[in-house]
């Protein structure tokens, strides 16, 4: 399913894909599925109307650990879209501490360039491998010296036979540990240390690109194994075969038409305007974010990028504020509201067993690496879910993340002792769960410290 083109995925199929990783939250899944399908629908609209269709930005409302970030991230993977998560609380008005809000777009463009570059590298990988192999053979068997400006035919034939033998050994993996000396570019750039890297990043300036042409290319010689040399040379050859102008152009198109920016903790900047001191954490940040969400042109080191059709998904617990506390202009740019519910004990049980990346499956795979078979009884899984739910009720509710702390504490002794104990089988029962975690749960101070 994940290899299919997005135009073939209906909203119902998108929800089914999300169901493989996320338990419950049907309303939020439905909202993001419609938003994703609308992106494809927009591409089918005549050009004169296409520009007028804005994305249906979404606000997800719900406590931490219920799947807000996971829904957005899985959606981006499904669409093969550039995706970045930012925290609203890290942005402040320019001139104070924090980052410029436009940096979220620059980061998204950088990510898209790397994404497209990886795709293009995959397309030329076989050709790059062949070229790298030829360079390895040249390193293993340098050309014979010329006689009178020409190669000796006998020596040339001898060298060809030797080269064919080396090529066979190379492909059979018999030379992997052979040491070779490579001439590599020296990436060190002494002038960069003068400037603040964060400051340069905010301006979208690459100092190496500015000054690189003024300085001679520096090289360094390094001894590496043939295995490592092959990887280095394959990357070099792939880089030569890729048209970076095409990569950047395609990346910018992806960002502008299918990019997703997930703004977390948006509730932290909601609320009345500060009446004491500079307003750097609430309305000021909202007004900085507003132009990006409304649609503007941002300067990046790869060129100008429009944000008009980037999909923005905001999320927050809104425990001490509500979406209506955001400034009206920003509220209007997030027309879709999706409320996510808190997770119950039954939800925890399903989270532990049903998703493709369920924690039970993860720990089973981790211990399989030690040739240890671990099994969990249904009673044990129920007990883990019950304890996680109980601790969330008594302390701060951190949602499904509580399962990680409970599982880590439960399996700590097994994970620690298995490599040296010689144990090949382990069975986790409800009695073991209650014995290991019961005292911790009952002691509130201990529970706060450990779980």
N, C-alpha and C positions, 0 to 999 in steps of 0.2 A: 504493500500500500504506500509506503513512504517514498518509493521510487517513482510513483505516478506523478504526472504533471498536475499542477494545482488546478488547472481548468477541468480536470476530470473528477475532482473531489467536490461532492455536494456538501452542503452544510451538515446533513445527517452523517455522512461518512467522516467528516472532520471531527464531529463529536465522538464517533466510535473510535477514532484514532486517539483522541484525548483520553477516552475511557480506559485505554490500555495502561495509562500511567497515573491518572488522577481519579480518585474516588469521590463520587458525589458532585456537588456544585453544578448541577445541570443548567441553571439559568445563565451562569457566567460562561459556560462552554457554548451554549446556544448563541449568546451575544457575540463572542469572538469568532465563531464559525460563520455567522452572517457577515460580519465585518470583513473576514478573509475572502469569502466568496464575492462580496461586492467589489473587491479590488480587481478580480478577474472580469467581472461584469463591466466595470468602468473602462477597461481596455477594449471592449467590444463596441463601445459607444462612438459615434462619429466624432472626429477631433474637435469640432467647434463646440460641442457640448461636453466633451471629456474633461476639459479644464475647469468646467463649472461644478463638477461633482466632487464634493469634499468627503474625506473619509469620516466614518462615524466613530469618533474617538470615544473611549470607554473609561468610566471610573468604576473600579472594583472596590466594594466596601466590605470589609470583614476583618476579623482578628488575625494576628500573625499565625503563620504555620498552617493555613487552611488550603493553600494551593494557588494563591494569586500569581506569584512569580512563576510557578511551574506551568500554569496554563499559558501565560504569555510566551515563555521560553519554548515550550513544546509546539506552540502555534507557529513560531518563527522557524523552527526546525522542519516542520511539516511543509511550510511554504518555501523553504530554502531562501529565506529572506534575511538581510542584515538585521541583527537584533542587538540592542544594548540596554542594559539596566542602569539607571542612575537613581540617586537618592535626592529628593527635593531639598532635604535639610542641609545638604552640602553646598547648595548654591546660595550666594548672597549678592547683594547689589555690588556692582563693580566699584572698586575703590576701598572696599572693606576686605576682610579675610574671605577665603573661599575661592570658588572657580567661576569663571564667566559661563553663563548658561549656554552660550553658543558652542562651548567645548563638547556638549553632548552630540551635536551634529558632526563636528570634526572627528570625534572618536568613532562615530558610526561610519563615516566615510573611510577612515583608516581600516576599520574592520572589514568593510565591503571590498576594499582593494585587496586585502589579504585573502578574502574568501574567493574572489574571482581569480586571483593569481594561483591559488591552490587548484582550482578547477582547470585552468589553462595548463598548469604544470602536469596534471593528470593526463591531459590530452596529448602532450608531447613526451610523456615519460619514456615510452619505448624507444623513440628516436634518441632521446637524451642518454639512455642506457647504452645504446650502440656507439654513440660518439664518445662516451666516457670510457667504454671498453677499449676503443682505439687509442685513446690517450694513455690508458694504463699500460697497454702493450708497448707504446713508445717509451714509457718510463722504464719498463722492465727490460726492454731491448732497444737501446738507443741506436740510431743509424751508424753504420760503419763510416770511418773517415774516407773522404773522396780522394781519388787518385787522378791528378791532372784535371781536376774540376769535374770528373765524372765518376759514377759508381762502377766498381768492378762487377761485371755480370755474374761471375762465379760467386762472389761474396753476396751479391744481391739475392741470388737463388738460395744460398745457404741461410741468409737472414730470413727469407720468406718461410723456409721450412721450420726454422726455429720459432718464428712468430706463430705459425700454425699450432705447434706443440704447446707453446705458452698459452695460446688462446683456449685450447682444449683443457689444460690444467686450470685455467682461470674459471672456466664455466663449470668445472667439476668441484670448485671450491677448495682446491689444494694449495692455493697461494694466499689464503686470507690473512695469515699472520706475517707475511713478508713485509718488511719495513721499506717505505719509499720516502723520498724527499720531495715535498711539493713547494712551489712558490705561490704564496697566498697574499692577497691584498691586506695591508695593515690598516685596520679600521680605526685605529686610535686617532683622535682628533684633538690635539692639546688646547686649541682655542675654545672648545665647547665648555670647558670648566669655568670660564670667566663669567658665563651667563647662568641665570637660573633656568634649569630645564623646564620647570613648571611654567615659568613666565613665557618662555619661547613657545611652549606647546599651546598656551592660550592664544598667542598671536598667529598660530598656524605657520610658524617659520621653521624651516629646516636649515640650521646653520651649516651643516656639511654640504648641502646643495649650493648655498650661497658662496662659500669660500672654497669648495672642493676644486673648482676649475682653476683657481689661482695658485694652487699648490701642486707640486709634482706628485705623481702617484707613488705611494710608498709600498714596498713589497717586503715580505719576510719569508724566510725558508723554514720549513717545519717538517720533522720526521713523523710520519703517521703510518699505521698499519694499512695494508692494502684494502681491507674492509672499510676503514674510515675514508681512505682516499677515494674509493669508488663513490661513496655517498657525496663527498665534497665535489667531485668532478661532475656527477649527475646533476647536482643542483646548479653548478656553473653552466653546464650545457643547456639545461632547461631554461635558465634565465636568458641565455642568448637567443633561444628559439621563440621566446614570448615577446609579443609586441606590447610594451607597457602603456603606450598611448591608448591602445585598444582596451587593455585591462582597466585603466582609469575611467575611460568613457563608459564602459559597461558597468563598472562599480557605481558611478554617479547615477546612472539610469536606475540601477537596482535600489539605491538609497531613495531617490526621488519618487519611485513608483511602488516599491514594495517594502521599504524600510520600516522597522517597528522600534519605537522608543518607549521603554517601560519606565515610568516615573513613579518610584516607590516613595512611601512616607509623605504623600502629598498632604495628608491631614496635619503634618507638623508645621505647614506654612499656612494653614487655614485658621481664621480667627480675627478678632478685631485689631485694628491698627494700634501699634505700640504707642503709649502716651508718654513714655519716659525713655530718653536716649534715642539713638538713631534706629530707624526701622529697617533692620537688616535681615529679619528672619521670617516675616510674614507677608504683608501686602507688597512690600518692596520686591521680594523674590517672585511673587505671583506676577507682578507687572513686568519683571524681567523675562519670565517664561512665556508670557502671553504672546509676544510677537512671533516666537518660534512656533508655537502651536497654531496661531492664526495663519501663518504662512509668510515666510520672509526668505531673503537670499543671504546665505552665510558664506563668508570667505574661508576657504580651507586651502591647505598647501597643494591640493589637487585641483583647485579651481572653485568657481562659484557653484553652490548647491542650493536648490530651492526646497523649502520644507512644506510646501502647500499640501502635498499628498502623502506625507509620511503619516503612518498610523501611530497615534499616541494612546497608550494605555496607562492610566494612572491608578494608583492603589493606595489604600490607607485603612487603618483600623477605625478611625473616626470615633474613638471611645470618649474623648473629651471635646470633640467638635463635630460638625456635620458638614456635608458637601455644600449646603447653602451658605456656609461661612466663607467660602471662597468668593473672590470678587465676581460680580455678575458676568463680566466679559469672559473670564476663564471658565465659569460654569457653562456658558453658552457654547464653548468649544468642546465640551464633553457631554454630548446629548444623551449618551447611553449610560444608564446606571445598572450595575449588576451587583446584587448583594450576595455575599458568600456566607454560609452558615457555619457555626462552630461544629467541631467534630465530636461525635458521640463515641461511646465505647465500641459499638458495632462498627462504626467507621474505622476505628483503629484496627479492629480485627481484619477488616477487608484490606486496609492499607498494608498490613503485615504480610498478606498472602496473595492478593489478586494482581496488583500491577506487575508489569514485566520487570521493573527494577525494585520489587518489594524487598524490604530489609532481610526477611528470612532467606530469600534467594541470594542476596548479596553475601550474607555470612556463610551460607552453604558453599558458595563458590570460593570464598576466601579460604575456608578450611580445606576445601578440596585441593588447593595448591599445596597443602601440607600432607596430602594423601589421607585426610581424615574425613570420615563420613559423619555428618551431624544431622540429627532429625529432631523435629519439634512436634510434640503431641498437640492435638487440638486443644486440650486442656491448658497446656503451657502457653499457647498463643492467646487463648482467652484471658489467662491470668496476666500476661504482659499488657494486653489491651486494657484490662481493668485497672491495673496499677498506673499506667500512663494517664488514663482518664481521671483517676482519683487524685493524682499529684497535680494535674492541671487545675482541678477544682479547688484544691487547698492552697495552691500557690499561683503564681502568674501563669495564665494560660498561654502556652507557646505552641499550641496545636500539635501537628504531627512531629515537630522537632523533638517533642518529649520522648517519642519512641526511640530516637537515637541514643539519648542519655540512658534510658532504661536498658536497652539492648547492650550497650557498651558495659554498663555496670554488671549486668547478668553474666555476660560471657568473658569478663576480664580474666578470670583464673584460667579458663580453657584456652583462650588466645595466648596467654603468657606461657603456660606449661606444655602445650602440645608439641612444640618442636623437640623438646628434650625428654618427654615422658614415654614416647613410643606408643601412645594411645592411637588407635585407628578408627574407633567408633565412639560417638558421644550421643546421648539421648537426653533431651531437655524435657522435663515433665513439669506439671503444675506444682508438685511438691518442691521441686528444685527451685522454681521461680519464687514461690512463697517463702522458702527457707532463706534464699539469698537476698531477697528484697523486702521481706515482711518487716524486719526490724527497722530498716531505713525509712520505710514509708510511715511507720508508727511514730518514729522520733522526728518531729517537725524540724528541729534545728539541723539534725543530720540530713534529713531529706532535702532541705534547702541547699546544703553544702554539696551533696553528691548528685542529686537529681534535679 
